[in-house]
Amino acid sequence: MKTPTSVFVMGAIGCLSSALLQTGLPSPAAAADSTATISLLQQPSVSEAVTKAQGSGTAPILPNPMALVLTAQKGQTAVGTLTLKKTSTDQHTYYLSTNQSWIWMNPPYGSTQSITSETDQLVITAQTASLPVGTYSAVIYVVESGPNNFSNMIRIPVTLTVTASSAATPPPPPPAVPPAVTPPAPKPVVLTPPPPPTPVVVPPPPAPAPPAPPTASSVTTGPIQVSPASLALTSANTVGTLTLRKTGTDQHVYSISTSQSWVWMNPPYGSTQTITSETDQIVVTAQAAGLAAGTYSAVVYIVESGPNNFSNTLRIPVSFTVAAGQTAAAPPSPPTQSSVTSPPPPPPSPSAPVPVATTPAASSSTPKTASATVSWNANTEQDLAGYRIYVGTRSGSYGFAGPFEVTNRTSFTIPNLPVGATYFFAVSAFDTTGNESAKSAEVSKSLF
């Protein structure tokens, strides 16, 4: 499998700047005429990761075990634990994600953690409620970055086998009825009445002890509740609103993300919010540009954390129906050289201000965001499965968002990027067996 040889960035609001770094890769025209190919790289072995880290003066994160095999009956959960450890004492950060919604993680999906010389644990819970009996596969991604621009991606395969629930044991048969037996006739007996009983004085019961004073209980709390539980949008009605509430007065923190690039959110993708007793709102906008007529599905993720190590992930399904005649024009073929075009407009602000309590964490203005579209030359291998798009705020370090996976496209739009920063992008290809190529040349874009 070849590494994508050219990556193009297009689309931003305001001041734009982009750079295409070829770093020794051939130009698109030269690659088209060349007979040489770049062979697909396997996932880096432990020794390769260690050698790469030593070149940056550090040591990589190593998982144990290297794969998880889980089994659960239908309707039950299966739990596995991954241990993350490294030998150096400098600090690394890593970003957690997965490619299947039945995988739940603690620390949660989309969170960024740090590690020095301690041992971290990642608890994986497989949810079987919506899965038929069978075997399923998933991948846990741990995207690591360290000093001297060191970066590495760890992929831990997860196999889940869902078995049928055990049948209840039938009750035992009733005992056989014994044959009827005719009892003998009783002899008459004359009974002498007993003497009257001696009266007994019963003392009154003791007075009940006074009730114990009530003990002070801790403030109760509850998880975030979302209304409605799902959104159904159409090309005639592209905007929906999610309302978030919870019981209790303690503060919870939540981050929001989505599985599809045509879903825009306000507050934006990747942002972190707080909630106590107020009501929060998330405005979801479906972008029809580039979508053919049909029905599409996505998931909005709300990863919540609270006191006493409480964590929870909410998944809100979103369906989007694009009617015939309302489809935006199909995107053009990938350009053969870098180009910049105007992006689609950002998602609209809510029609009414979001009611929030006046706290230092609340903000009266919505952060400004922009989007960037990355495109690349298509690979031609027969076993090509798709591409992964990496996004970072430092050159060579791609832990800001993603990686995002696409299968049958050579462009991808990353929405809701906060303005005022420079973003760096790279693309890799992967085949049907999970092998991934090296990343392409890096491109960057400043959003103002």
Helices and strands as residue ranges (DSSP letters): E 7-10, E 16-20, H 28-33, H 46-55, E 62-64, E 68-73, E 77-85, E 92-98, E 103-106, E 112-115, E 120-127, E 134-145, E 151-163, E 225-227, E 231-234, E 239-245, E 252-258, E 263-266, E 272-275, E 280-286, E 294-306, E 310-322, E 369-376, E 384-392, E 401-406, E 411-418, E 421-431, E 443-447
